[in-house]
Amino acid sequence: MKIVMAVIKPFKLEEVRDALTTLGVHGLTVTEVKGYGRQKGHTEIYRGAEYAVSFLPKLKIEVAVPSELVDPVIDAITASARTGQIGDGKIFVTSLEKAVRIRTGETDGDAL
């Protein structure tokens, strides 16, 4: 089992969710986050004054999946979240030791 974490642009959430649903991913967690990458933010002009925006709003999606679904999930997120612009996001994959469904007590793969 693995956890796939993706940091994406907020307006791409519905496309990513739809792509994951077609793969059979049953649930995901979404968190509003802020951050920056290599570009270190950007500048905006408001009423003639220039402002530096250091941290850009993003969404972090976390999905727990069986190991055999990791590559299809990564492909689906990449294809649906890509705009071709700077700041499209990143995907991280970590190992998941154990999962327990609180309501039923199911563990590991059954809990997903």
MOPAC internal coordinates of N, CA, C and O (Angstrom, degrees):
PM7 1SCF
backbone

  N    0.0000 0     0.00 0     0.00 0    0    0    0
  C    1.4483 1     0.00 0     0.00 0    1    0    0
  C    1.5246 1   108.67 1     0.00 0    2    1    0
  O    1.2310 1   121.48 1   -33.47 1    3    2    1
  N    1.3144 1   114.78 1   146.53 1    3    2    1
  C    1.4532 1   121.28 1  -178.39 1    5    3    2
  C    1.5234 1   109.82 1  -136.45 1    6    5    3
  O    1.2310 1   120.92 1   -23.17 1    7    6    5
  N    1.3171 1   115.85 1   156.83 1    7    6    5
  C    1.4602 1   121.70 1   170.10 1    9    7    6
  C    1.5195 1   106.77 1  -110.10 1   10    9    7
  O    1.2310 1   120.78 1   -55.10 1   11   10    9
  N    1.3187 1   116.12 1   124.90 1   11   10    9
  C    1.4575 1   121.80 1   176.29 1   13   11   10
  C    1.5231 1   106.64 1  -104.32 1   14   13   11
  O    1.2310 1   120.79 1   -59.82 1   15   14   13
  N    1.3400 1   116.10 1   120.18 1   15   14   13
  C    1.4635 1   121.97 1   177.66 1   17   15   14
  C    1.5193 1   107.52 1  -111.48 1   18   17   15
  O    1.2310 1   120.70 1   -50.78 1   19   18   17
  N    1.3107 1   116.26 1   129.22 1   19   18   17
  C    1.4552 1   120.70 1   178.76 1   21   19   18
  C    1.5221 1   108.79 1  -128.30 1   22   21   19
  O    1.2310 1   121.01 1   -47.04 1   23   22   21
  N    1.3313 1   115.68 1   132.96 1   23   22   21
  C    1.4595 1   121.84 1   174.69 1   25   23   22
  C    1.5206 1   105.97 1  -105.94 1   26   25   23
  O    1.2310 1   120.83 1   -61.94 1   27   26   25
  N    1.3397 1   116.02 1   118.06 1   27   26   25
  C    1.4623 1   120.51 1  -172.88 1   29   27   26
  C    1.5329 1   110.69 1  -131.85 1   30   29   27
  O    1.2310 1   121.25 1    -9.54 1   31   30   29
  N    1.3285 1   115.22 1   170.46 1   31   30   29
  C    1.4560 1   120.75 1   173.57 1   33   31   30
  C    1.5333 1   108.81 1   -72.14 1   34   33   31
  O    1.2310 1   120.37 1   -39.24 1   35   34   33
  N    1.3435 1   116.89 1   140.76 1   35   34   33
  C    1.4732 1   119.54 1  -174.34 1   37   35   34
  C    1.5232 1   115.27 1   -57.88 1   38   37   35
  O    1.2310 1   119.46 1   143.60 1   39   38   37
  N    1.3101 1   118.63 1   -36.40 1   39   38   37
  C    1.4670 1   119.95 1  -175.84 1   41   39   38
  C    1.5266 1   112.87 1   -74.51 1   42   41   39
  O    1.2310 1   119.58 1   176.20 1   43   42   41
  N    1.3254 1   118.41 1    -3.80 1   43   42   41
  C    1.4581 1   122.09 1   178.52 1   45   43   42
  C    1.5344 1   113.21 1   -96.40 1   46   45   43
  O    1.2310 1   120.16 1  -178.35 1   47   46   45
  N    1.3263 1   117.30 1     1.65 1   47   46   45
  C    1.4701 1   120.95 1  -175.04 1   49   47   46
  C    1.5201 1   112.94 1   -58.87 1   50   49   47
  O    1.2310 1   119.81 1   131.94 1   51   50   49
  N    1.3155 1   117.98 1   -48.06 1   51   50   49
  C    1.4675 1   120.40 1  -176.52 1   53   51   50
  C    1.5262 1   111.34 1   -62.72 1   54   53   51
  O    1.2310 1   120.08 1   138.98 1   55   54   53
  N    1.3213 1   117.44 1   -41.02 1   55   54   53
  C    1.4686 1   120.45 1   178.67 1   57   55   54
  C    1.5194 1   111.11 1   -63.34 1   58   57   55
  O    1.2310 1   120.63 1   137.40 1   59   58   57
  N    1.3320 1   116.39 1   -42.60 1   59   58   57
  C    1.4645 1   120.30 1   179.53 1   61   59   58
  C    1.5232 1   110.13 1   -65.82 1   62   61   59
  O    1.2310 1   120.26 1   136.17 1   63   62   61
  N    1.3253 1   117.10 1   -43.83 1   63   62   61
  C    1.4691 1   120.53 1   179.48 1   65   63   62
  C    1.5252 1   111.09 1   -60.84 1   66   65   63
  O    1.2310 1   120.39 1   136.66 1   67   66   65
  N    1.3246 1   116.86 1   -43.34 1   67   66   65
  C    1.4649 1   120.29 1   178.55 1   69   67   66
  C    1.5204 1   111.71 1   -62.99 1   70   69   67
  O    1.2310 1   120.25 1   138.88 1   71   70   69
  N    1.3299 1   117.12 1   -41.12 1   71   70   69
  C    1.4686 1   121.39 1   179.22 1   73   71   70
  C    1.5247 1   110.93 1   -64.26 1   74   73   71
  O    1.2310 1   120.23 1   139.56 1   75   74   73
  N    1.3266 1   117.17 1   -40.44 1   75   74   73
  C    1.4681 1   120.42 1   179.52 1   77   75   74
  C    1.5237 1   111.37 1   -70.48 1   78   77   75
  O    1.2310 1   120.32 1   144.40 1   79   78   77
  N    1.3148 1   116.99 1   -35.60 1   79   78   77
  C    1.4596 1   120.90 1   178.66 1   81   79   78
  C    1.5216 1   111.02 1   -63.25 1   82   81   79
  O    1.2310 1   120.10 1   141.32 1   83   82   81
  N    1.3324 1   117.42 1   -38.68 1   83   82   81
  C    1.4649 1   120.02 1   178.76 1   85   83   82
  C    1.5238 1   111.80 1   -66.14 1   86   85   83
  O    1.2310 1   119.95 1   157.06 1   87   86   85
  N    1.3391 1   117.69 1   -22.94 1   87   86   85
  C    1.4691 1   121.16 1   176.81 1   89   87   86
  C    1.5294 1   112.29 1   -83.31 1   90   89   87
  O    1.2310 1   120.37 1   170.15 1   91   90   89
  N    1.3339 1   116.90 1    -9.85 1   91   90   89
  C    1.4567 1   119.77 1  -178.47 1   93   91   90
  C    1.5094 1   113.49 1    93.99 1   94   93   91
  O    1.2310 1   119.93 1  -165.41 1   95   94   93
  N    1.3236 1   117.74 1    14.59 1   95   94   93
  C    1.4633 1   120.70 1   175.24 1   97   95   94
  C    1.5188 1   107.42 1   -75.85 1   98   97   95
  O    1.2310 1   120.62 1   -57.68 1   99   98   97
  N    1.3359 1   116.42 1   122.32 1   99   98   97
  C    1.4552 1   120.79 1  -170.47 1  101   99   98
  C    1.5161 1   114.51 1   -90.01 1  102  101   99
  O    1.2310 1   119.36 1   158.12 1  103  102  101
  N    1.3018 1   118.82 1   -21.88 1  103  102  101
  C    1.4551 1   119.42 1  -177.56 1  105  103  102
  C    1.5068 1   111.31 1  -154.81 1  106  105  103
  O    1.2310 1   121.19 1   -24.82 1  107  106  105
  N    1.3167 1   115.34 1   155.18 1  107  106  105
  C    1.4596 1   120.56 1   176.43 1  109  107  106
  C    1.5122 1   108.49 1  -152.34 1  110  109  107
  O    1.2310 1   120.97 1   -19.59 1  111  110  109
  N    1.3099 1   115.75 1   160.41 1  111  110  109
  C    1.4499 1   122.39 1   177.85 1  113  111  110
  C    1.5111 1   108.03 1  -115.36 1  114  113  111
  O    1.2310 1   120.51 1   -47.08 1  115  114  113
  N    1.3316 1   116.64 1   132.92 1  115  114  113
  C    1.4593 1   121.78 1  -179.55 1  117  115  114
  C    1.5192 1   108.65 1  -119.60 1  118  117  115
  O    1.2310 1   120.89 1   -48.15 1  119  118  117
  N    1.3352 1   115.91 1   131.85 1  119  118  117
  C    1.4542 1   122.35 1   179.28 1  121  119  118
  C    1.5149 1   109.17 1  -127.75 1  122  121  119
  O    1.2310 1   120.05 1   -43.89 1  123  122  121
  N    1.3239 1   117.51 1   136.11 1  123  122  121
  C    1.4559 1   120.61 1   174.14 1  125  123  122
  C    1.5228 1   108.02 1   -80.47 1  126  125  123
  O    1.2310 1   120.76 1   -54.38 1  127  126  125
  N    1.3349 1   116.16 1   125.62 1  127  126  125
  C    1.4570 1   121.67 1  -178.59 1  129  127  126
  C    1.5283 1   109.17 1  -132.48 1  130  129  127
  O    1.2310 1   120.97 1   -11.57 1  131  130  129
  N    1.3141 1   115.76 1   168.43 1  131  130  129
  C    1.4612 1   121.81 1   173.78 1  133  131  130
  C    1.5093 1   107.73 1  -131.41 1  134  133  131
  O    1.2310 1   120.70 1   -32.09 1  135  134  133
  N    1.3285 1   116.27 1   147.91 1  135  134  133
  C    1.4506 1   119.23 1   178.79 1  137  135  134
  C    1.5129 1   111.53 1  -175.57 1  138  137  135
  O    1.2310 1   121.42 1     3.76 1  139  138  137
  N    1.3173 1   114.88 1  -176.24 1  139  138  137
  C    1.4518 1   120.83 1   175.64 1  141  139  138
  C    1.5139 1   108.84 1  -148.78 1  142  141  139
  O    1.2310 1   121.23 1   -19.95 1  143  142  141
  N    1.3102 1   115.24 1   160.05 1  143  142  141
  C    1.4558 1   121.56 1   178.93 1  145  143  142
  C    1.5145 1   110.06 1  -117.93 1  146  145  143
  O    1.2310 1   120.71 1    39.14 1  147  146  145
  N    1.3029 1   116.25 1  -140.86 1  147  146  145
  C    1.4617 1   121.09 1  -178.03 1  149  147  146
  C    1.5231 1   113.02 1   -60.23 1  150  149  147
  O    1.2310 1   120.30 1   147.92 1  151  150  149
  N    1.3387 1   117.04 1   -32.08 1  151  150  149
  C    1.4583 1   119.96 1  -176.87 1  153  151  150
  C    1.5268 1   112.20 1   -75.30 1  154  153  151
  O    1.2310 1   119.60 1   166.06 1  155  154  153
  N    1.3279 1   118.37 1   -13.94 1  155  154  153
  C    1.4601 1   124.91 1   178.40 1  157  155  154
  C    1.5249 1   112.58 1    53.88 1  158  157  155
  O    1.2310 1   120.39 1  -136.43 1  159  158  157
  N    1.3227 1   116.86 1    43.57 1  159  158  157
  C    1.4504 1   121.94 1   178.89 1  161  159  158
  C    1.5163 1   111.53 1    86.84 1  162  161  159
  O    1.2310 1   120.56 1    18.31 1  163  162  161
  N    1.3241 1   116.54 1  -161.69 1  163  162  161
  C    1.4556 1   121.28 1   178.98 1  165  163  162
  C    1.5194 1   109.60 1  -156.55 1  166  165  163
  O    1.2310 1   120.43 1    -5.31 1  167  166  165
  N    1.3104 1   116.78 1   174.69 1  167  166  165
  C    1.4593 1   120.55 1   177.97 1  169  167  166
  C    1.5254 1   109.39 1  -109.83 1  170  169  167
  O    1.2310 1   120.85 1   -33.63 1  171  170  169
  N    1.3058 1   115.97 1   146.37 1  171  170  169
  C    1.4541 1   122.56 1   176.74 1  173  171  170
  C    1.5232 1   108.80 1  -127.56 1  174  173  171
  O    1.2310 1   120.99 1   -28.92 1  175  174  173
  N    1.3078 1   115.72 1   151.08 1  175  174  173
  C    1.4501 1   120.43 1   176.92 1  177  175  174
  C    1.5240 1   108.17 1  -110.39 1  178  177  175
  O    1.2310 1   120.77 1   -55.90 1  179  178  177
  N    1.3374 1   116.13 1   124.10 1  179  178  177
  C    1.4556 1   122.28 1   179.64 1  181  179  178
  C    1.5239 1   108.33 1  -129.84 1  182  181  179
  O    1.2310 1   120.77 1   -62.86 1  183  182  181
  N    1.3321 1   116.13 1   117.14 1  183  182  181
  C    1.4587 1   122.75 1  -179.01 1  185  183  182
  C    1.5223 1   112.31 1    52.79 1  186  185  183
  O    1.2310 1   121.37 1  -137.30 1  187  186  185
  N    1.3113 1   114.98 1    42.70 1  187  186  185
  C    1.4518 1   120.88 1   175.84 1  189  187  186
  C    1.5104 1   115.63 1    83.88 1  190  189  187
  O    1.2310 1   119.81 1   171.22 1  191  190  189
  N    1.3202 1   117.98 1    -8.78 1  191  190  189
  C    1.4665 1   121.14 1   179.59 1  193  191  190
  C    1.5240 1   109.15 1  -103.41 1  194  193  191
  O    1.2310 1   121.06 1   -37.68 1  195  194  193
  N    1.3077 1   115.58 1   142.32 1  195  194  193
  C    1.4699 1   120.98 1  -179.12 1  197  195  194
  C    1.5216 1   109.18 1   -95.59 1  198  197  195
  O    1.2310 1   120.79 1   -48.78 1  199  198  197
  N    1.3218 1   116.09 1   131.22 1  199  198  197
  C    1.4587 1   122.06 1   179.90 1  201  199  198
  C    1.5186 1   109.67 1  -122.26 1  202  201  199
  O    1.2310 1   120.72 1   -40.54 1  203  202  201
  N    1.3235 1   116.22 1   139.46 1  203  202  201
  C    1.4593 1   121.11 1   175.53 1  205  203  202
  C    1.5216 1   108.75 1   -91.35 1  206  205  203
  O    1.2310 1   120.51 1   -54.94 1  207  206  205
  N    1.3148 1   116.63 1   125.06 1  207  206  205
  C    1.4618 1   122.13 1   176.40 1  209  207  206
  C    1.5229 1   106.40 1  -105.20 1  210  209  207
  O    1.2310 1   120.84 1   -76.19 1  211  210  209
  N    1.3293 1   116.01 1   103.81 1  211  210  209
  C    1.4622 1   120.58 1  -174.25 1  213  211  210
  C    1.5245 1   112.65 1   -81.48 1  214  213  211
  O    1.2310 1   120.39 1   140.17 1  215  214  213
  N    1.3215 1   116.86 1   -39.83 1  215  214  213
  C    1.4520 1   120.93 1  -177.06 1  217  215  214
  C    1.5227 1   109.05 1  -113.69 1  218  217  215
  O    1.2310 1   120.90 1   -56.32 1  219  218  217
  N    1.3168 1   115.89 1   123.68 1  219  218  217
  C    1.4542 1   121.81 1  -177.80 1  221  219  218
  C    1.5273 1   110.35 1   -97.35 1  222  221  219
  O    1.2310 1   119.48 1   -37.34 1  223  222  221
  N    1.3280 1   118.60 1   142.66 1  223  222  221
  C    1.4625 1   120.54 1   178.85 1  225  223  222
  C    1.5316 1   110.99 1   -70.66 1  226  225  223
  O    1.2310 1   120.72 1   -46.32 1  227  226  225
  N    1.3110 1   116.23 1   133.68 1  227  226  225
  C    1.4648 1   123.55 1   178.94 1  229  227  226
  C    1.5214 1   108.51 1  -138.81 1  230  229  227
  O    1.2310 1   120.94 1    -7.54 1  231  230  229
  N    1.3162 1   115.81 1   172.46 1  231  230  229
  C    1.4577 1   122.16 1   171.62 1  233  231  230
  C    1.5147 1   108.44 1  -120.86 1  234  233  231
  O    1.2310 1   120.62 1   -41.91 1  235  234  233
  N    1.3252 1   116.42 1   138.09 1  235  234  233
  C    1.4653 1   120.81 1   173.91 1  237  235  234
  C    1.5155 1   107.73 1  -107.25 1  238  237  235
  O    1.2310 1   121.20 1   -56.81 1  239  238  237
  N    1.3258 1   115.31 1   123.19 1  239  238  237
  C    1.4602 1   121.96 1   178.59 1  241  239  238
  C    1.5213 1   107.57 1  -107.02 1  242  241  239
  O    1.2310 1   120.68 1   -48.61 1  243  242  241
  N    1.3228 1   116.31 1   131.39 1  243  242  241
  C    1.4610 1   121.34 1   176.69 1  245  243  242
  C    1.5249 1   108.63 1  -120.37 1  246  245  243
  O    1.2310 1   121.02 1   -50.51 1  247  246  245
  N    1.3350 1   115.65 1   129.49 1  247  246  245
  C    1.4545 1   121.84 1  -178.24 1  249  247  246
  C    1.5196 1   108.56 1  -133.36 1  250  249  247
  O    1.2310 1   119.96 1   -52.61 1  251  250  249
  N    1.3267 1   117.68 1   127.39 1  251  250  249
  C    1.4583 1   122.42 1   173.94 1  253  251  250
  C    1.5249 1   107.60 1   -95.67 1  254  253  251
  O    1.2310 1   120.72 1   -56.77 1  255  254  253
  N    1.3365 1   116.24 1   123.23 1  255  254  253
  C    1.4661 1   120.85 1  -175.77 1  257  255  254
  C    1.5255 1   110.45 1  -136.68 1  258  257  255
  O    1.2310 1   120.28 1   -23.21 1  259  258  257
  N    1.3377 1   117.08 1   156.79 1  259  258  257
  C    1.4665 1   119.74 1   171.44 1  261  259  258
  C    1.5288 1   109.21 1   -64.11 1  262  261  259
  O    1.2310 1   120.41 1   -27.50 1  263  262  261
  N    1.3062 1   116.83 1   152.50 1  263  262  261
  C    1.4703 1   121.57 1  -175.69 1  265  263  262
  C    1.5202 1   113.36 1   -56.02 1  266  265  263
  O    1.2310 1   120.13 1   146.00 1  267  266  265
  N    1.3497 1   117.36 1   -34.00 1  267  266  265
  C    1.4642 1   119.37 1  -177.78 1  269  267  266
  C    1.5317 1   112.66 1   -71.99 1  270  269  267
  O    1.2310 1   119.84 1   165.55 1  271  270  269
  N    1.3299 1   117.91 1   -14.45 1  271  270  269
  C    1.4645 1   120.67 1   179.31 1  273  271  270
  C    1.5294 1   113.83 1   -95.03 1  274  273  271
  O    1.2310 1   119.98 1   177.61 1  275  274  273
  N    1.3323 1   117.65 1    -2.39 1  275  274  273
  C    1.4643 1   120.17 1  -174.43 1  277  275  274
  C    1.5267 1   111.91 1   -60.18 1  278  277  275
  O    1.2310 1   119.74 1   128.67 1  279  278  277
  N    1.3277 1   118.11 1   -51.33 1  279  278  277
  C    1.4680 1   119.89 1  -177.55 1  281  279  278
  C    1.5263 1   112.79 1   -64.28 1  282  281  279
  O    1.2310 1   118.70 1   136.04 1  283  282  281
  N    1.3391 1   120.09 1   -43.96 1  283  282  281
  C    1.4685 1   118.75 1   175.46 1  285  283  282
  C    1.5329 1   113.15 1   -61.96 1  286  285  283
  O    1.2310 1   119.96 1   143.69 1  287  286  285
  N    1.3406 1   117.67 1   -36.31 1  287  286  285
  C    1.4620 1   120.81 1   178.44 1  289  287  286
  C    1.5259 1   110.15 1   -65.99 1  290  289  287
  O    1.2310 1   120.34 1   136.02 1  291  290  289
  N    1.3218 1   116.96 1   -43.98 1  291  290  289
  C    1.4695 1   120.88 1   178.09 1  293  291  290
  C    1.5264 1   110.00 1   -61.03 1  294  293  291
  O    1.2310 1   120.43 1   135.07 1  295  294  293
  N    1.3225 1   116.79 1   -44.93 1  295  294  293
  C    1.4704 1   120.14 1   179.31 1  297  295  294
  C    1.5232 1   111.63 1   -61.97 1  298  297  295
  O    1.2310 1   120.28 1   138.45 1  299  298  297
  N    1.3312 1   117.08 1   -41.55 1  299  298  297
  C    1.4618 1   121.04 1  -179.38 1  301  299  298
  C    1.5278 1   111.34 1   -65.94 1  302  301  299
  O    1.2310 1   120.50 1   136.68 1  303  302  301
  N    1.3282 1   116.66 1   -43.32 1  303  302  301
  C    1.4642 1   119.90 1   179.09 1  305  303  302
  C    1.5199 1   110.21 1   -65.43 1  306  305  303
  O    1.2310 1   120.62 1   135.09 1  307  306  305
  N    1.3160 1   116.43 1   -44.91 1  307  306  305
  C    1.4664 1   120.53 1  -179.15 1  309  307  306
  C    1.5209 1   111.30 1   -60.15 1  310  309  307
  O    1.2310 1   120.39 1   133.18 1  311  310  309
  N    1.3245 1   116.86 1   -46.82 1  311  310  309
  C    1.4675 1   120.53 1  -177.19 1  313  311  310
  C    1.5261 1   112.02 1   -67.21 1  314  313  311
  O    1.2310 1   120.05 1   142.24 1  315  314  313
  N    1.3250 1   117.52 1   -37.76 1  315  314  313
  C    1.4570 1   119.68 1  -175.10 1  317  315  314
  C    1.5297 1   113.57 1   -86.58 1  318  317  315
  O    1.2310 1   119.30 1   158.32 1  319  318  317
  N    1.3230 1   118.94 1   -21.68 1  319  318  317
  C    1.4665 1   121.21 1  -177.92 1  321  319  318
  C    1.5249 1   112.75 1   -97.02 1  322  321  319
  O    1.2310 1   119.87 1   168.64 1  323  322  321
  N    1.3102 1   117.85 1   -11.36 1  323  322  321
  C    1.4673 1   120.68 1  -175.49 1  325  323  322
  C    1.5285 1   111.34 1   -73.47 1  326  325  323
  O    1.2310 1   121.18 1   -49.66 1  327  326  325
  N    1.3426 1   115.34 1   130.34 1  327  326  325
  C    1.4609 1   121.55 1   172.31 1  329  327  326
  C    1.5178 1   110.88 1  -114.29 1  330  329  327
  O    1.2310 1   120.51 1   163.37 1  331  330  329
  N    1.3297 1   116.63 1   -16.63 1  331  330  329
  C    1.4518 1   121.13 1  -177.01 1  333  331  330
  C    1.5230 1   112.60 1    87.21 1  334  333  331
  O    1.2310 1   120.41 1  -178.19 1  335  334  333
  N    1.3163 1   116.82 1     1.81 1  335  334  333
  C    1.4585 1   121.92 1  -179.90 1  337  335  334
  C    1.5249 1   110.52 1  -102.95 1  338  337  335
  O    1.2310 1   121.13 1   -16.23 1  339  338  337
  N    1.3224 1   115.45 1   163.77 1  339  338  337
  C    1.4617 1   120.48 1   175.87 1  341  339  338
  C    1.5234 1   108.72 1   -62.02 1  342  341  339
  O    1.2310 1   120.53 1   -40.67 1  343  342  341
  N    1.3399 1   116.60 1   139.33 1  343  342  341
  C    1.4546 1   120.89 1   176.56 1  345  343  342
  C    1.5112 1   115.22 1    90.43 1  346  345  343
  O    1.2310 1   120.24 1  -160.50 1  347  346  345
  N    1.3390 1   117.14 1    19.50 1  347  346  345
  C    1.4658 1   119.42 1   178.96 1  349  347  346
  C    1.5232 1   112.06 1   -64.66 1  350  349  347
  O    1.2310 1   119.35 1   154.07 1  351  350  349
  N    1.3228 1   118.84 1   -25.93 1  351  350  349
  C    1.4544 1   121.31 1   175.01 1  353  351  350
  C    1.5084 1   114.21 1   122.23 1  354  353  351
  O    1.2310 1   121.46 1     9.33 1  355  354  353
  N    1.3241 1   114.81 1  -170.67 1  355  354  353
  C    1.4566 1   123.13 1  -178.30 1  357  355  354
  C    1.5200 1   109.28 1  -142.29 1  358  357  355
  O    1.2310 1   121.46 1   -21.63 1  359  358  357
  N    1.3371 1   114.81 1   158.37 1  359  358  357
  C    1.4644 1   121.30 1   176.04 1  361  359  358
  C    1.5218 1   107.71 1  -125.55 1  362  361  359
  O    1.2310 1   120.65 1   -46.38 1  363  362  361
  N    1.3204 1   116.37 1   133.62 1  363  362  361
  C    1.4606 1   122.73 1   178.08 1  365  363  362
  C    1.5247 1   108.50 1  -123.68 1  366  365  363
  O    1.2310 1   120.43 1   -37.14 1  367  366  365
  N    1.3270 1   116.78 1   142.86 1  367  366  365
  C    1.4602 1   121.83 1   179.07 1  369  367  366
  C    1.5255 1   108.27 1  -125.52 1  370  369  367
  O    1.2310 1   120.72 1   -51.35 1  371  370  369
  N    1.3394 1   116.23 1   128.65 1  371  370  369
  C    1.4570 1   121.63 1   177.23 1  373  371  370
  C    1.5250 1   109.62 1  -129.26 1  374  373  371
  O    1.2310 1   121.12 1   -20.72 1  375  374  373
  N    1.3025 1   115.45 1   159.28 1  375  374  373
  C    1.4627 1   120.71 1   178.23 1  377  375  374
  C    1.5212 1   110.42 1   -77.24 1  378  377  375
  O    1.2310 1   121.48 1   -31.81 1  379  378  377
  N    1.3198 1   114.77 1   148.19 1  379  378  377
  C    1.4654 1   121.42 1   178.70 1  381  379  378
  C    1.5221 1   107.16 1  -118.51 1  382  381  379
  O    1.2310 1   120.59 1   -64.60 1  383  382  381
  N    1.3088 1   116.48 1   115.40 1  383  382  381
  C    1.4608 1   121.81 1  -175.75 1  385  383  382
  C    1.5237 1   112.81 1   -72.55 1  386  385  383
  O    1.2310 1   120.74 1   134.55 1  387  386  385
  N    1.3128 1   116.19 1   -45.45 1  387  386  385
  C    1.4607 1   119.50 1  -174.42 1  389  387  386
  C    1.5207 1   109.08 1  -154.49 1  390  389  387
  O    1.2310 1   120.83 1   -33.29 1  391  390  389
  N    1.3166 1   116.01 1   146.71 1  391  390  389
  C    1.4577 1   122.28 1   174.60 1  393  391  390
  C    1.5222 1   108.40 1  -134.34 1  394  393  391
  O    1.2310 1   120.54 1   -41.63 1  395  394  393
  N    1.3286 1   116.57 1   138.37 1  395  394  393
  C    1.4594 1   121.69 1   179.96 1  397  395  394
  C    1.5278 1   108.50 1  -133.79 1  398  397  395
  O    1.2310 1   120.74 1   -53.44 1  399  398  397
  N    1.3251 1   116.18 1   126.56 1  399  398  397
  C    1.4657 1   120.31 1   173.77 1  401  399  398
  C    1.5245 1   106.93 1   -82.81 1  402  401  399
  O    1.2310 1   120.48 1   -61.41 1  403  402  401
  N    1.3038 1   116.68 1   118.59 1  403  402  401
  C    1.4581 1   121.76 1  -173.41 1  405  403  402
  C    1.5226 1   111.75 1   -62.16 1  406  405  403
  O    1.2310 1   120.04 1   136.29 1  407  406  405
  N    1.3284 1   117.52 1   -43.71 1  407  406  405
  C    1.4664 1   121.06 1  -174.74 1  409  407  406
  C    1.5214 1   112.41 1   -62.13 1  410  409  407
  O    1.2310 1   119.80 1   134.56 1  411  410  409
  N    1.3406 1   117.99 1   -45.44 1  411  410  409
  C    1.4598 1   121.07 1  -172.68 1  413  411  410
  C    1.5260 1   114.29 1  -107.01 1  414  413  411
  O    1.2310 1   120.42 1   163.09 1  415  414  413
  N    1.3316 1   116.81 1   -16.91 1  415  414  413
  C    1.4505 1   119.87 1  -177.70 1  417  415  414
  C    1.5187 1   113.54 1    84.68 1  418  417  415
  O    1.2310 1   119.99 1  -177.58 1  419  418  417
  N    1.3422 1   117.62 1     2.42 1  419  418  417
  C    1.4648 1   120.74 1   177.46 1  421  419  418
  C    1.5245 1   109.24 1   -60.38 1  422  421  419
  O    1.2310 1   121.29 1   -31.59 1  423  422  421
  N    1.3389 1   115.14 1   148.41 1  423  422  421
  C    1.4562 1   118.82 1  -177.39 1  425  423  422
  C    1.5153 1   111.48 1  -124.04 1  426  425  423
  O    1.2310 1   121.71 1   -19.72 1  427  426  425
  N    1.3228 1   114.33 1   160.28 1  427  426  425
  C    1.4602 1   125.32 1   175.05 1  429  427  426
  C    1.5357 1   112.99 1    50.75 1  430  429  427
  O    1.2310 1   119.28 1    54.90 1  431  430  429
  N    1.3234 1   118.99 1  -125.10 1  431  430  429
  C    1.4517 1   122.83 1  -174.62 1  433  431  430
  C    1.5159 1   113.12 1   -59.94 1  434  433  431
  O    1.2310 1   119.78 1   145.67 1  435  434  433
  N    1.3251 1   118.03 1   -34.33 1  435  434  433
  C    1.4587 1   121.19 1   178.59 1  437  435  434
  C    1.5215 1   111.76 1   -68.95 1  438  437  435
  O    1.2310 1   120.66 1   152.83 1  439  438  437
  N    1.3230 1   116.34 1   -27.17 1  439  438  437
  C    1.4658 1   120.88 1  -178.97 1  441  439  438
  C    1.5185 1   112.20 1   -77.06 1  442  441  439
  O    1.2310 1   120.34 1   159.34 1  443  442  441
  N    1.3324 1   116.95 1   -20.66 1  443  442  441
  C    1.4618 1   118.96 1  -178.99 1  445  443  442
  C    1.5095 1   109.27 1   -75.27 1  446  445  443
  O    1.2310 1   120.10 1   180.00 1  447  446  445

